[in-house]
Amino acid sequence: MGAVLGSAMKNTMDENFKKNQEFMLQTQKLQLGRQLQMQNAMREQQMSMQLAGAREMFYWLASFYGVATLGMLAGFKKSKNPAVLVPFLPFTFIVAYQADFCYGTKMSRIRDEAEKIMQEERALLELPNGMPSFQSIEEARLKAEARSS
């Protein structure tokens, strides 16, 4: 009788253990999915802030470029000295770069290049001394704790 009761109890405990493992796995998957969504939302917000800042910088650069170009043209008209127009070339490149970044396809080209680096030049992305492990982090924590006491 005791063996039958023990066997039934063991089977029940095994079933409960398996159900608990499945529940924990589903909970972890759900939590990971939520974390990934949150991190992606934060990344998108940061990227949009950077792009908005770049566009704001473009407005200022374009305004400066317009005023400076008018000044250079007026200076050239007055002095007939072509050296007055020399700053026009680098200013053009700066404003064109910023415009391409803000409103052109520069972001897509940067993303494509980043994907290429991740696929074909993975060694460039490796951390010095490799990926930190739990043990290396714990050792560093213990050393820091020992130094502070």
N, CA, C and O atoms as a GROMACS GRO file, in nm:
protein
  596
    1MET      N    1   0.082  -0.119   0.000
    1MET     CA    2   0.000   0.000   0.000
    1MET      C    3   0.086   0.125   0.000
    1MET      O    4   0.057   0.221  -0.071
    2GLY      N    5   0.195   0.124   0.081
    2GLY     CA    6   0.283   0.240   0.089
    2GLY      C    7   0.355   0.266  -0.042
    2GLY      O    8   0.381   0.381  -0.078
    3ALA      N    9   0.387   0.158  -0.114
    3ALA     CA   10   0.455   0.173  -0.243
    3ALA      C   11   0.363   0.235  -0.346
    3ALA      O   12   0.407   0.318  -0.427
    4VAL      N   13   0.236   0.197  -0.345
    4VAL     CA   14   0.138   0.251  -0.439
    4VAL      C   15   0.116   0.399  -0.412
    4VAL      O   16   0.110   0.480  -0.504
    5LEU      N   17   0.104   0.433  -0.285
    5LEU     CA   18   0.084   0.573  -0.247
    5LEU      C   19   0.206   0.656  -0.280
    5LEU      O   20   0.193   0.768  -0.329
    6GLY      N   21   0.325   0.602  -0.255
    6GLY     CA   22   0.449   0.672  -0.288
    6GLY      C   23   0.464   0.693  -0.437
    6GLY      O   24   0.508   0.799  -0.481
    7SER      N   25   0.428   0.592  -0.515
    7SER     CA   26   0.437   0.601  -0.661
    7SER      C   27   0.339   0.706  -0.715
    7SER      O   28   0.374   0.784  -0.803
    8ALA      N   29   0.217   0.706  -0.662
    8ALA     CA   30   0.117   0.804  -0.705
    8ALA      C   31   0.162   0.944  -0.669
    8ALA      O   32   0.145   1.038  -0.746
    9MET      N   33   0.219   0.958  -0.551
    9MET     CA   34   0.266   1.090  -0.508
    9MET      C   35   0.383   1.138  -0.595
    9MET      O   36   0.392   1.256  -0.629
   10LYS      N   37   0.471   1.045  -0.630
   10LYS     CA   38   0.586   1.079  -0.716
   10LYS      C   39   0.538   1.123  -0.854
   10LYS      O   40   0.588   1.221  -0.909
   11ASN      N   41   0.441   1.051  -0.910
   11ASN     CA   42   0.386   1.087  -1.040
   11ASN      C   43   0.321   1.225  -1.036
   11ASN      O   44   0.338   1.305  -1.128
   12THR      N   45   0.247   1.252  -0.932
   12THR     CA   46   0.182   1.383  -0.917
   12THR      C   47   0.286   1.493  -0.906
   12THR      O   48   0.272   1.599  -0.967
   13MET      N   49   0.390   1.467  -0.828
   13MET     CA   50   0.496   1.568  -0.813
   13MET      C   51   0.570   1.590  -0.945
   13MET      O   52   0.604   1.704  -0.978
   14ASP      N   53   0.594   1.482  -1.020
   14ASP     CA   54   0.660   1.496  -1.150
   14ASP      C   55   0.574   1.577  -1.247
   14ASP      O   56   0.624   1.663  -1.318
   15GLU      N   57   0.443   1.549  -1.248
   15GLU     CA   58   0.352   1.624  -1.335
   15GLU      C   59   0.350   1.772  -1.297
   15GLU      O   60   0.356   1.859  -1.384
   16ASN      N   61   0.342   1.800  -1.168
   16ASN     CA   62   0.342   1.938  -1.121
   16ASN      C   63   0.473   2.007  -1.156
   16ASN      O   64   0.475   2.125  -1.193
   17PHE      N   65   0.583   1.934  -1.144
   17PHE     CA   66   0.715   1.991  -1.177
   17PHE      C   67   0.720   2.027  -1.325
   17PHE      O   68   0.767   2.135  -1.361
   18LYS      N   69   0.672   1.936  -1.411
   18LYS     CA   70   0.672   1.963  -1.556
   18LYS      C   71   0.581   2.081  -1.590
   18LYS      O   72   0.616   2.167  -1.672
   19LYS      N   73   0.463   2.085  -1.528
   19LYS     CA   74   0.371   2.197  -1.551
   19LYS      C   75   0.434   2.329  -1.506
   19LYS      O   76   0.421   2.431  -1.574
   20ASN      N   77   0.502   2.325  -1.392
   20ASN     CA   78   0.569   2.445  -1.340
   20ASN      C   79   0.680   2.490  -1.434
   20ASN      O   80   0.697   2.609  -1.458
   21GLN      N   81   0.756   2.393  -1.489
   21GLN     CA   82   0.862   2.428  -1.584
   21GLN      C   83   0.803   2.492  -1.709
   21GLN      O   84   0.855   2.593  -1.757
   22GLU      N   85   0.696   2.435  -1.762
   22GLU     CA   86   0.630   2.492  -1.881
   22GLU      C   87   0.579   2.633  -1.852
   22GLU      O   88   0.595   2.723  -1.934
   23PHE      N   89   0.518   2.651  -1.736
   23PHE     CA   90   0.467   2.783  -1.698
   23PHE      C   91   0.582   2.884  -1.690
   23PHE      O   92   0.570   2.996  -1.739
   24MET      N   93   0.693   2.843  -1.626
   24MET     CA   94   0.808   2.933  -1.614
   24MET      C   95   0.866   2.966  -1.751
   24MET      O   96   0.906   3.080  -1.775
   25LEU      N   97   0.872   2.868  -1.841
   25LEU     CA   98   0.923   2.892  -1.975
   25LEU      C   99   0.833   2.992  -2.050
   25LEU      O  100   0.884   3.083  -2.115
   26GLN      N  101   0.703   2.975  -2.041
   26GLN     CA  102   0.610   3.067  -2.106
   26GLN      C  103   0.622   3.208  -2.047
   26GLN      O  104   0.618   3.307  -2.119
   27THR      N  105   0.637   3.214  -1.916
   27THR     CA  106   0.653   3.344  -1.850
   27THR      C  107   0.781   3.412  -1.895
   27THR      O  108   0.783   3.533  -1.920
   28GLN      N  109   0.889   3.335  -1.906
   28GLN     CA  110   1.016   3.392  -1.951
   28GLN      C  111   1.008   3.440  -2.096
   28GLN      O  112   1.062   3.545  -2.130
   29LYS      N  113   0.940   3.363  -2.181
   29LYS     CA  114   0.923   3.404  -2.322
   29LYS      C  115   0.845   3.535  -2.329
   29LYS      O  116   0.880   3.625  -2.405
   30LEU      N  117   0.738   3.543  -2.251
   30LEU     CA  118   0.656   3.664  -2.249
   30LEU      C  119   0.738   3.783  -2.200
   30LEU      O  120   0.731   3.892  -2.258
   31GLN      N  121   0.815   3.763  -2.094
   31GLN     CA  122   0.896   3.871  -2.038
   31GLN      C  123   1.003   3.914  -2.138
   31GLN      O  124   1.027   4.033  -2.155
   32LEU      N  125   1.068   3.818  -2.205
   32LEU     CA  126   1.169   3.851  -2.304
   32LEU      C  127   1.108   3.929  -2.420
   32LEU      O  128   1.166   4.027  -2.468
   33GLY      N  129   0.990   3.886  -2.465
   33GLY     CA  130   0.922   3.958  -2.574
   33GLY      C  131   0.891   4.102  -2.535
   33GLY      O  132   0.909   4.193  -2.615
   34ARG      N  133   0.846   4.120  -2.413
   34ARG     CA  134   0.817   4.256  -2.366
   34ARG      C  135   0.943   4.340  -2.355
   34ARG      O  136   0.943   4.458  -2.391
   35GLN      N  137   1.051   4.280  -2.306
   35GLN     CA  138   1.177   4.353  -2.295
   35GLN      C  139   1.228   4.393  -2.433
   35GLN      O  140   1.275   4.506  -2.452
   36LEU      N  141   1.218   4.302  -2.529
   36LEU     CA  142   1.263   4.334  -2.665
   36LEU      C  143   1.180   4.448  -2.723
   36LEU      O  144   1.235   4.538  -2.786
   37GLN      N  145   1.049   4.444  -2.703
   37GLN     CA  146   0.963   4.551  -2.753
   37GLN      C  147   0.997   4.684  -2.688
   37GLN      O  148   1.002   4.787  -2.756
   38MET      N  149   1.022   4.683  -2.557
   38MET     CA  150   1.056   4.806  -2.487
   38MET      C  151   1.189   4.861  -2.537
   38MET      O  152   1.201   4.981  -2.562
   39GLN      N  153   1.289   4.774  -2.551
   39GLN     CA  154   1.420   4.820  -2.599
   39GLN      C  155   1.410   4.875  -2.740
   39GLN      O  156   1.473   4.975  -2.772
   40ASN      N  157   1.331   4.811  -2.825
   40ASN     CA  158   1.315   4.860  -2.962
   40ASN      C  159   1.243   4.995  -2.962
   40ASN      O  160   1.280   5.084  -3.038
   41ALA      N  161   1.142   5.010  -2.879
   41ALA     CA  162   1.071   5.139  -2.871
   41ALA      C  163   1.166   5.248  -2.823
   41ALA      O  164   1.163   5.360  -2.875
   42MET      N  165   1.249   5.217  -2.725
   42MET     CA  166   1.346   5.316  -2.676
   42MET      C  167   1.448   5.350  -2.784
   42MET      O  168   1.487   5.466  -2.799
   43ARG      N  169   1.493   5.249  -2.860
   43ARG     CA  170   1.589   5.273  -2.969
   43ARG      C  171   1.526   5.364  -3.074
   43ARG      O  172   1.591   5.457  -3.123
   44GLU      N  173   1.401   5.336  -3.110
   44GLU     CA  174   1.332   5.420  -3.209
   44GLU      C  175   1.317   5.563  -3.160
   44GLU      O  176   1.334   5.657  -3.238
   45GLN      N  177   1.285   5.580  -3.032
   45GLN     CA  178   1.273   5.715  -2.976
   45GLN      C  179   1.407   5.788  -2.982
   45GLN      O  180   1.413   5.906  -3.016
   46GLN      N  181   1.514   5.719  -2.948
   46GLN     CA  182   1.647   5.781  -2.951
   46GLN      C  183   1.686   5.818  -3.093
   46GLN      O  184   1.740   5.926  -3.117
   47MET      N  185   1.658   5.729  -3.188
   47MET     CA  186   1.691   5.759  -3.328
   47MET      C  187   1.610   5.877  -3.379
   47MET      O  188   1.663   5.962  -3.451
   48SER      N  189   1.483   5.884  -3.343
   48SER     CA  190   1.400   5.995  -3.390
   48SER      C  191   1.448   6.127  -3.329
   48SER      O  192   1.444   6.231  -3.394
   49MET      N  193   1.492   6.123  -3.203
   49MET     CA  194   1.547   6.244  -3.141
   49MET      C  195   1.676   6.288  -3.212
   49MET      O  196   1.696   6.406  -3.236
   50GLN      N  197   1.761   6.192  -3.246
   50GLN     CA  198   1.885   6.226  -3.316
   50GLN      C  199   1.855   6.284  -3.454
   50GLN      O  200   1.916   6.382  -3.496
   51LEU      N  201   1.760   6.224  -3.524
   51LEU     CA  202   1.724   6.275  -3.656
   51LEU      C  203   1.660   6.413  -3.645
   51LEU      O  204   1.688   6.500  -3.728
   52ALA      N  205   1.576   6.434  -3.545
   52ALA     CA  206   1.516   6.566  -3.526
   52ALA      C  207   1.624   6.669  -3.495
   52ALA      O  208   1.619   6.782  -3.545
   53GLY      N  209   1.722   6.632  -3.414
   53GLY     CA  210   1.834   6.722  -3.385
   53GLY      C  211   1.915   6.754  -3.509
   53GLY      O  212   1.958   6.867  -3.529
   54ALA      N  213   1.937   6.652  -3.592
   54ALA     CA  214   2.011   6.673  -3.717
   54ALA      C  215   1.934   6.766  -3.810
   54ALA      O  216   1.993   6.850  -3.877
   55ARG      N  217   1.803   6.751  -3.814
   55ARG     CA  218   1.723   6.840  -3.899
   55ARG      C  219   1.727   6.983  -3.848
   55ARG      O  220   1.735   7.078  -3.926
   56GLU      N  221   1.722   6.999  -3.717
   56GLU     CA  222   1.733   7.133  -3.659
   56GLU      C  223   1.868   7.195  -3.695
   56GLU      O  224   1.876   7.313  -3.730
   57MET      N  225   1.975   7.114  -3.685
   57MET     CA  226   2.108   7.162  -3.723
   57MET      C  227   2.111   7.199  -3.871
   57MET      O  228   2.176   7.297  -3.909
   58PHE      N  229   2.043   7.122  -3.954
   58PHE     CA  230   2.038   7.152  -4.097
   58PHE      C  231   1.973   7.288  -4.122
   58PHE      O  232   2.021   7.365  -4.205
   59TYR      N  233   1.864   7.317  -4.052
   59TYR     CA  234   1.799   7.447  -4.070
   59TYR      C  235   1.896   7.561  -4.042
   59TYR      O  236   1.903   7.658  -4.117
   60TRP      N  237   1.973   7.548  -3.934
   60TRP     CA  238   2.069   7.652  -3.898
   60TRP      C  239   2.182   7.658  -4.001
   60TRP      O  240   2.222   7.767  -4.043
   61LEU      N  241   2.234   7.542  -4.041
   61LEU     CA  242   2.341   7.541  -4.140
   61LEU      C  243   2.295   7.599  -4.274
   61LEU      O  244   2.366   7.678  -4.336
   62ALA      N  245   2.175   7.561  -4.317
   62ALA     CA  246   2.123   7.610  -4.444
   62ALA      C  247   2.102   7.762  -4.439
   62ALA      O  248   2.129   7.832  -4.537
   63SER      N  249   2.055   7.812  -4.327
   63SER     CA  250   2.038   7.957  -4.312
   63SER      C  251   2.173   8.027  -4.318
   63SER      O  252   2.189   8.128  -4.388
   64PHE      N  253   2.270   7.973  -4.245
   64PHE     CA  254   2.404   8.032  -4.248
   64PHE      C  255   2.462   8.026  -4.389
   64PHE      O  256   2.522   8.122  -4.437
   65TYR      N  257   2.442   7.912  -4.456
   65TYR     CA  258   2.492   7.894  -4.592
   65TYR      C  259   2.433   7.998  -4.686
   65TYR      O  260   2.504   8.058  -4.767
   66GLY      N  261   2.302   8.021  -4.674
   66GLY     CA  262   2.236   8.120  -4.759
   66GLY      C  263   2.290   8.260  -4.736
   66GLY      O  264   2.321   8.332  -4.831
   67VAL      N  265   2.302   8.299  -4.609
   67VAL     CA  266   2.353   8.433  -4.577
   67VAL      C  267   2.498   8.447  -4.620
   67VAL      O  268   2.538   8.549  -4.676
   68ALA      N  269   2.579   8.342  -4.592
   68ALA     CA  270   2.721   8.347  -4.629
   68ALA      C  271   2.738   8.352  -4.780
   68ALA      O  272   2.826   8.422  -4.831
   69THR      N  273   2.656   8.278  -4.853
   69THR     CA  274   2.665   8.278  -4.999
   69THR      C  275   2.631   8.416  -5.054
   69THR      O  276   2.699   8.466  -5.143
   70LEU      N  277   2.528   8.478  -5.001
   70LEU     CA  278   2.494   8.614  -5.045
   70LEU      C  279   2.609   8.710  -5.015
   70LEU      O  280   2.642   8.796  -5.097
   71GLY      N  281   2.669   8.695  -4.898
   71GLY     CA  282   2.783   8.780  -4.862
   71GLY      C  283   2.902   8.756  -4.955
   71GLY      O  284   2.967   8.852  -4.998
   72MET      N  285   2.930   8.629  -4.987
   72MET     CA  286   3.042   8.599  -5.077
   72MET      C  287   3.016   8.654  -5.217
   72MET      O  288   3.105   8.711  -5.280
   73LEU      N  289   2.893   8.637  -5.265
   73LEU     CA  290   2.861   8.689  -5.398
   73LEU      C  291   2.870   8.842  -5.402
   73LEU      O  292   2.919   8.900  -5.499
   74ALA      N  293   2.821   8.906  -5.296
   74ALA     CA  294   2.831   9.053  -5.290
   74ALA      C  295   2.977   9.095  -5.282
   74ALA      O  296   3.017   9.192  -5.346
   75GLY      N  297   3.058   9.022  -5.205
   75GLY     CA  298   3.201   9.054  -5.196
   75GLY      C  299   3.272   9.034  -5.329
   75GLY      O  300   3.357   9.114  -5.367
   76PHE      N  301   3.236   8.926  -5.399
   76PHE     CA  302   3.298   8.902  -5.529
   76PHE      C  303   3.256   9.008  -5.630
   76PHE      O  304   3.337   9.055  -5.709
   77LYS      N  305   3.128   9.046  -5.627
   77LYS     CA  306   3.079   9.148  -5.721
   77LYS      C  307   3.150   9.281  -5.699
   77LYS      O  308   3.181   9.354  -5.792
   78LYS      N  309   3.173   9.310  -5.571
   78LYS     CA  310   3.236   9.438  -5.537
   78LYS      C  311   3.386   9.436  -5.566
   78LYS      O  312   3.439   9.532  -5.622
   79SER      N  313   3.455   9.326  -5.529
   79SER     CA  314   3.601   9.325  -5.540
   79SER      C  315   3.651   9.255  -5.666
   79SER      O  316   3.767   9.276  -5.704
   80LYS      N  317   3.571   9.175  -5.730
   80LYS     CA  318   3.611   9.095  -5.847
   80LYS      C  319   3.725   8.999  -5.812
   80LYS      O  320   3.797   8.954  -5.901
   81ASN      N  321   3.740   8.968  -5.683
   81ASN     CA  322   3.845   8.877  -5.636
   81ASN      C  323   3.782   8.739  -5.616
   81ASN      O  324   3.695   8.723  -5.530
   82PRO      N  325   3.825   8.636  -5.695
   82PRO     CA  326   3.764   8.504  -5.683
   82PRO      C  327   3.794   8.434  -5.549
   82PRO      O  328   3.725   8.338  -5.512
   83ALA      N  329   3.895   8.481  -5.478
   83ALA     CA  330   3.929   8.421  -5.349
   83ALA      C  331   3.815   8.437  -5.248
   83ALA      O  332   3.804   8.359  -5.153
   84VAL      N  333   3.731   8.536  -5.269
   84VAL     CA  334   3.618   8.558  -5.179
   84VAL      C  335   3.520   8.442  -5.187
   84VAL      O  336   3.447   8.416  -5.090
   85LEU      N  337   3.516   8.371  -5.300
   85LEU     CA  338   3.423   8.261  -5.319
   85LEU      C  339   3.476   8.125  -5.270
   85LEU      O  340   3.404   8.026  -5.276
   86VAL      N  341   3.599   8.119  -5.222
   86VAL     CA  342   3.661   7.992  -5.180
   86VAL      C  343   3.580   7.920  -5.071
   86VAL      O  344   3.564   7.799  -5.081
   87PRO      N  345   3.528   7.987  -4.970
   87PRO     CA  346   3.451   7.914  -4.867
   87PRO      C  347   3.321   7.851  -4.920
   87PRO      O  348   3.263   7.766  -4.854
   88PHE      N  349   3.278   7.894  -5.038
   88PHE     CA  350   3.154   7.841  -5.094
   88PHE      C  351   3.159   7.689  -5.113
   88PHE      O  352   3.060   7.621  -5.088
   89LEU      N  353   3.273   7.636  -5.157
   89LEU     CA  354   3.285   7.493  -5.185
   89LEU      C  355   3.271   7.407  -5.058
   89LEU      O  356   3.188   7.316  -5.057
   90PRO      N  357   3.350   7.431  -4.952
   90PRO     CA  358   3.330   7.346  -4.834
   90PRO      C  359   3.192   7.364  -4.770
   90PRO      O  360   3.135   7.267  -4.719
   91PHE      N  361   3.139   7.484  -4.772
   91PHE     CA  362   3.004   7.505  -4.717
   91PHE      C  363   2.901   7.425  -4.793
   91PHE      O  364   2.807   7.371  -4.735
   92THR      N  365   2.919   7.416  -4.925
   92THR     CA  366   2.826   7.339  -5.008
   92THR      C  367   2.828   7.192  -4.968
   92THR      O  368   2.722   7.129  -4.956
   93PHE      N  369   2.947   7.137  -4.948
   93PHE     CA  370   2.958   6.996  -4.907
   93PHE      C  371   2.895   6.973  -4.769
   93PHE      O  372   2.827   6.873  -4.749
   94ILE      N  373   2.919   7.062  -4.677
   94ILE     CA  374   2.864   7.047  -4.542
   94ILE      C  375   2.711   7.050  -4.545
   94ILE      O  376   2.646   6.964  -4.485
   95VAL      N  377   2.655   7.146  -4.614
   95VAL     CA  378   2.509   7.157  -4.620
   95VAL      C  379   2.450   7.039  -4.697
   95VAL      O  380   2.345   6.987  -4.659
   96ALA      N  381   2.515   6.996  -4.806
   96ALA     CA  382   2.464   6.882  -4.883
   96ALA      C  383   2.468   6.754  -4.800
   96ALA      O  384   2.375   6.674  -4.806
   97TYR      N  385   2.575   6.734  -4.724
   97TYR     CA  386   2.584   6.615  -4.638
   97TYR      C  387   2.471   6.616  -4.536
   97TYR      O  388   2.404   6.514  -4.517
   98GLN      N  389   2.450   6.729  -4.472
   98GLN     CA  390   2.345   6.738  -4.369
   98GLN      C  391   2.207   6.719  -4.430
   98GLN      O  392   2.121   6.655  -4.370
   99ALA      N  393   2.185   6.774  -4.548
   99ALA     CA  394   2.055   6.757  -4.615
   99ALA      C  395   2.032   6.610  -4.651
   99ALA      O  396   1.922   6.559  -4.635
  100ASP      N  397   2.136   6.543  -4.700
  100ASP     CA  398   2.125   6.402  -4.734
  100ASP      C  399   2.096   6.319  -4.610
  100ASP      O  400   2.016   6.225  -4.615
  101PHE      N  401   2.158   6.354  -4.500
  101PHE     CA  402   2.136   6.282  -4.374
  101PHE      C  403   1.993   6.300  -4.326
  101PHE      O  404   1.929   6.204  -4.284
  102CYS      N  405   1.944   6.423  -4.333
  102CYS     CA  406   1.811   6.456  -4.278
  102CYS      C  407   1.696   6.418  -4.369
  102CYS      O  408   1.592   6.372  -4.321
  103TYR      N  409   1.712   6.436  -4.498
  103TYR     CA  410   1.599   6.418  -4.589
  103TYR      C  411   1.627   6.321  -4.704
  103TYR      O  412   1.536   6.286  -4.778
  104GLY      N  413   1.750   6.280  -4.719
  104GLY     CA  414   1.785   6.190  -4.829
  104GLY      C  415   1.791   6.046  -4.786
  104GLY      O  416   1.719   6.003  -4.696
  105THR      N  417   1.876   5.970  -4.853
  105THR     CA  418   1.885   5.826  -4.828
  105THR      C  419   2.007   5.789  -4.744
  105THR      O  420   2.043   5.672  -4.736
  106LYS      N  421   2.069   5.887  -4.681
  106LYS     CA  422   2.191   5.859  -4.603
  106LYS      C  423   2.164   5.759  -4.492
  106LYS      O  424   2.245   5.669  -4.470
  107MET      N  425   2.053   5.773  -4.420
  107MET     CA  426   2.022   5.681  -4.311
  107MET      C  427   2.011   5.538  -4.364
  107MET      O  428   2.058   5.444  -4.298
  108SER      N  429   1.951   5.519  -4.481
  108SER     CA  430   1.940   5.385  -4.539
  108SER      C  431   2.076   5.331  -4.577
  108SER      O  432   2.105   5.213  -4.556
  109ARG      N  433   2.161   5.416  -4.632
  109ARG     CA  434   2.296   5.371  -4.670
  109ARG      C  435   2.378   5.337  -4.546
  109ARG      O  436   2.455   5.241  -4.548
  110ILE      N  437   2.362   5.413  -4.439
  110ILE     CA  438   2.432   5.384  -4.314
  110ILE      C  439   2.383   5.250  -4.259
  110ILE      O  440   2.464   5.168  -4.215
  111ARG      N  441   2.253   5.227  -4.260
  111ARG     CA  442   2.196   5.100  -4.210
  111ARG      C  443   2.247   4.983  -4.294
  111ARG      O  444   2.284   4.879  -4.240
  112ASP      N  445   2.249   4.999  -4.427
  112ASP     CA  446   2.299   4.894  -4.515
  112ASP      C  447   2.446   4.862  -4.486
  112ASP      O  448   2.485   4.746  -4.483
  113GLU      N  449   2.525   4.966  -4.466
  113GLU     CA  450   2.667   4.946  -4.435
  113GLU      C  451   2.685   4.877  -4.300
  113GLU      O  452   2.772   4.791  -4.285
  114ALA      N  453   2.603   4.914  -4.203
  114ALA     CA  454   2.609   4.850  -4.072
  114ALA      C  455   2.574   4.702  -4.082
  114ALA      O  456   2.638   4.619  -4.019
  115GLU      N  457   2.472   4.670  -4.162
  115GLU     CA  458   2.437   4.529  -4.182
  115GLU      C  459   2.550   4.453  -4.250
  115GLU      O  460   2.578   4.338  -4.214
  116LYS      N  461   2.614   4.516  -4.347
  116LYS     CA  462   2.727   4.453  -4.416
  116LYS      C  463   2.842   4.427  -4.318
  116LYS      O  464   2.903   4.320  -4.320
  117ILE      N  465   2.871   4.523  -4.232
  117ILE     CA  466   2.977   4.506  -4.133
  117ILE      C  467   2.942   4.390  -4.039
  117ILE      O  468   3.028   4.308  -4.007
  118MET      N  469   2.817   4.385  -3.996
  118MET     CA  470   2.776   4.279  -3.903
  118MET      C  471   2.784   4.140  -3.969
  118MET      O  472   2.811   4.041  -3.901
  119GLN      N  473   2.761   4.134  -4.099
  119GLN     CA  474   2.764   4.005  -4.168
  119GLN      C  475   2.904   3.966  -4.215
  119GLN      O  476   2.944   3.851  -4.202
  120GLU      N  477   2.979   4.062  -4.268
  120GLU     CA  478   3.105   4.029  -4.335
  120GLU      C  479   3.230   4.066  -4.256
  120GLU      O  480   3.338   4.012  -4.282
  121GLU      N  481   3.218   4.155  -4.161
  121GLU     CA  482   3.336   4.201  -4.086
  121GLU      C  483   3.310   4.189  -3.936
  121GLU      O  484   3.340   4.282  -3.860
  122ARG      N  485   3.257   4.078  -3.894
  122ARG     CA  486   3.217   4.055  -3.755
  122ARG      C  487   3.332   4.076  -3.657
  122ARG      O  488   3.311   4.120  -3.544
  123ALA      N  489   3.454   4.043  -3.699
  123ALA     CA  490   3.570   4.054  -3.610
  123ALA      C  491   3.592   4.198  -3.562
  123ALA      O  492   3.647   4.219  -3.454
  124LEU      N  493   3.549   4.295  -3.639
  124LEU     CA  494   3.565   4.435  -3.599
  124LEU      C  495   3.477   4.472  -3.480
  124LEU      O  496   3.501   4.572  -3.413
  125LEU      N  497   3.374   4.392  -3.455
  125LEU     CA  498   3.278   4.422  -3.350
  125LEU      C  499   3.309   4.353  -3.218
  125LEU      O  500   3.242   4.378  -3.117
  126GLU      N  501   3.408   4.266  -3.218
  126GLU     CA  502   3.438   4.190  -3.097
  126GLU      C  503   3.492   4.281  -2.987
  126GLU      O  504   3.568   4.375  -3.013
  127LEU      N  505   3.452   4.249  -2.865
  127LEU     CA  506   3.498   4.324  -2.748
  127LEU      C  507   3.638   4.281  -2.712
  127LEU      O  508   3.673   4.164  -2.728
  128PRO      N  509   3.721   4.373  -2.661
  128PRO     CA  510   3.852   4.332  -2.612
  128PRO      C  511   3.833   4.235  -2.496
  128PRO      O  512   3.746   4.256  -2.412
  129ASN      N  513   3.911   4.131  -2.490
  129ASN     CA  514   3.902   4.026  -2.387
  129ASN      C  515   3.772   3.947  -2.396
  129ASN      O  516   3.737   3.876  -2.301
  130GLY      N  517   3.699   3.957  -2.505
  130GLY     CA  518   3.579   3.878  -2.525
  130GLY      C  519   3.458   3.928  -2.448
  130GLY      O  520   3.463   4.031  -2.380
  131MET      N  521   3.350   3.852  -2.462
  131MET     CA  522   3.225   3.887  -2.398
  131MET      C  523   3.236   3.864  -2.247
  131MET      O  524   3.285   3.760  -2.205
  132PRO      N  525   3.193   3.959  -2.165
  132PRO     CA  526   3.198   3.939  -2.020
  132PRO      C  527   3.109   3.821  -1.980
  132PRO      O  528   3.000   3.802  -2.036
  133SER      N  529   3.154   3.743  -1.885
  133SER     CA  530   3.077   3.630  -1.835
  133SER      C  531   3.029   3.662  -1.694
  133SER      O  532   3.074   3.758  -1.632
  134PHE      N  533   2.939   3.581  -1.645
  134PHE     CA  534   2.891   3.599  -1.509
  134PHE      C  535   3.008   3.592  -1.412
  134PHE      O  536   3.019   3.671  -1.319
  135GLN      N  537   3.097   3.495  -1.436
  135GLN     CA  538   3.210   3.475  -1.345
  135GLN      C  539   3.304   3.596  -1.347
  135GLN      O  540   3.351   3.639  -1.241
  136SER      N  541   3.334   3.651  -1.466
  136SER     CA  542   3.425   3.766  -1.471
  136SER      C  543   3.363   3.889  -1.405
  136SER      O  544   3.433   3.967  -1.341
  137ILE      N  545   3.233   3.906  -1.421
  137ILE     CA  546   3.164   4.019  -1.359
  137ILE      C  547   3.163   4.002  -1.207
  137ILE      O  548   3.185   4.098  -1.133
  138GLU      N  549   3.137   3.879  -1.163
  138GLU     CA  550   3.134   3.852  -1.019
  138GLU      C  551   3.272   3.872  -0.957
  138GLU      O  552   3.284   3.925  -0.846
  139GLU      N  553   3.379   3.830  -1.028
  139GLU     CA  554   3.515   3.850  -0.978
  139GLU      C  555   3.546   3.999  -0.966
  139GLU      O  556   3.604   4.043  -0.866
  140ALA      N  557   3.508   4.077  -1.066
  140ALA     CA  558   3.531   4.222  -1.062
  140ALA      C  559   3.452   4.285  -0.947
  140ALA      O  560   3.502   4.375  -0.880
  141ARG      N  561   3.330   4.238  -0.927
  141ARG     CA  562   3.247   4.291  -0.817
  141ARG      C  563   3.310   4.261  -0.683
  141ARG      O  564   3.313   4.347  -0.595
  142LEU      N  565   3.361   4.140  -0.666
  142LEU     CA  566   3.423   4.101  -0.540
  142LEU      C  567   3.553   4.180  -0.515
  142LEU      O  568   3.581   4.220  -0.402
  143LYS      N  569   3.630   4.203  -0.622
  143LYS     CA  570   3.753   4.284  -0.608
  143LYS      C  571   3.718   4.426  -0.567
  143LYS      O  572   3.783   4.482  -0.479
  144ALA      N  573   3.617   4.484  -0.631
  144ALA     CA  574   3.577   4.620  -0.597
  144ALA      C  575   3.524   4.628  -0.455
  144ALA      O  576   3.548   4.725  -0.383
  145GLU      N  577   3.452   4.525  -0.416
  145GLU     CA  578   3.399   4.520  -0.279
  145GLU      C  579   3.513   4.511  -0.178
  145GLU      O  580   3.509   4.574  -0.072
  146ALA      N  581   3.616   4.431  -0.212
  146ALA     CA  582   3.730   4.415  -0.122
  146ALA      C  583   3.810   4.546  -0.110
  146ALA      O  584   3.860   4.580  -0.002
  147ARG      N  585   3.822   4.619  -0.221
  147ARG     CA  586   3.895   4.746  -0.218
  147ARG      C  587   3.822   4.850  -0.136
  147ARG      O  588   3.884   4.932  -0.069
  148SER      N  589   3.689   4.848  -0.140
  148SER     CA  590   3.612   4.951  -0.069
  148SER      C  591   3.602   4.922   0.080
  148SER      O  592   3.568   5.011   0.158
  149SER      N  593   3.631   4.796   0.122
  149SER     CA  594   3.621   4.769   0.266
  149SER      C  595   3.754   4.777   0.336
  149SER      O  596   3.761   4.757   0.457
   0.00000   0.00000   0.00000
